[in-house]
């Protein structure tokens, strides 16, 4: 059975702090997961695929990216 990306997991460990670049990220504070900026879901680091270097935010998936962009455009 395949686990879906970004779902809360038991025993997540500690939340990491990352610095995002266009093609990679750097660990500022070690941990096992980060939180999605749009949904608040925990994202295990080994499953992290989406982020914004400009906003320094992680996202659980492409839907979360779109959700974040829509929220931002409504605020303008």
C-alpha positions, 0 to 999 in steps of 0.5 A: 500500500502506497502512502500519500505524500504529506499525510500526517504520520505517527511519530513524525519526529521533529520539524526541520527548518530549511532554506530553499533554492531554485533547485535544492534546499539546505538544512538550517535545523535538522528534523524529519519533516516540514509543514506545507505552507498552504495546508499545514500538512506534515511533509516527510523530508524524503517526500518533499518535492515542491517549494518556493525559493522566493517565498521560502515555503514548502508545499505538499503537492501541486494542488497546495501550490495552486491553493497558495497562489490563489490565496495570494492573488485574492489578497491583492 
